[in-house]
Amino acid sequence: MQRITEQQIQINKTVNLTLLLLIGFICCKNSRKEIDKLEIAKKYYKALDSSDDLKITLLLTDSLVTKETKYDYEQIFSLKEYIEWLKWDAVFEPSYEILQMEQEDEIVKAKISKIDKRISFLHQEPIVTNQIIRFDNDKIISIETTEYVIFNDSTFVKNRDGIVSWIDENHPELNGFIHDQTETGGLKYLKAIDLYKNKK
């Protein structure tokens, strides 16, 4: 009788240990999933910051949806189109900074600060936005800008309209620079800023 009880105790200990290990494994697996999504989002902004198109291609699905809630705007980029946009963005030597980031269920919420030569000219300080990053099988499928935390609309529009009208009158060869989001368009934009700044 005593022998059976000892065996039962041993079996219970083994079962309990197995359950603890199993729970530990499941918890680690779940937290690993969470860490992965945060890590993917961090890598994305780091790749943007260094204009690393190779790293970007590894982090995105075949297409990327970008949304702007405030302006009810949505654009779908193919991977190739997004890389072209990245080359345009790189011309202005951007600096992306993660101010806050957290995972909430299957999405990552981030507060991002961005400054570059174009933003410095138009906005005169970094633009700060709240964004939601959505995933599909550990790859980013969409980036939604839900709020402009720091964005001076009147300064931006005044400076943009000023440069556009001046370029139209004085350097028509650069017309359309404001809408051309290719590397060539970015270089024209930089040239327009330089000419406008040194016009006096």
Secondary structure by P-SEA (a helix, b strand, c coil): caaaaaaaaaaaaaaaaaaaaaaaaaaaaaaaaaaaaaaaaaaaaaaaaaccaaaaaaccccbbbbbbccccbbbbbcaaaaaaaaaaaaaabbbbbbcbbbbccccccbbbbbbcaaaaaaccbbbbbbbbbbbcccccccccccccccccaaaaaaaaaaaaaaaaccccccccccccccaaaaaaaaaaaaaaaacc
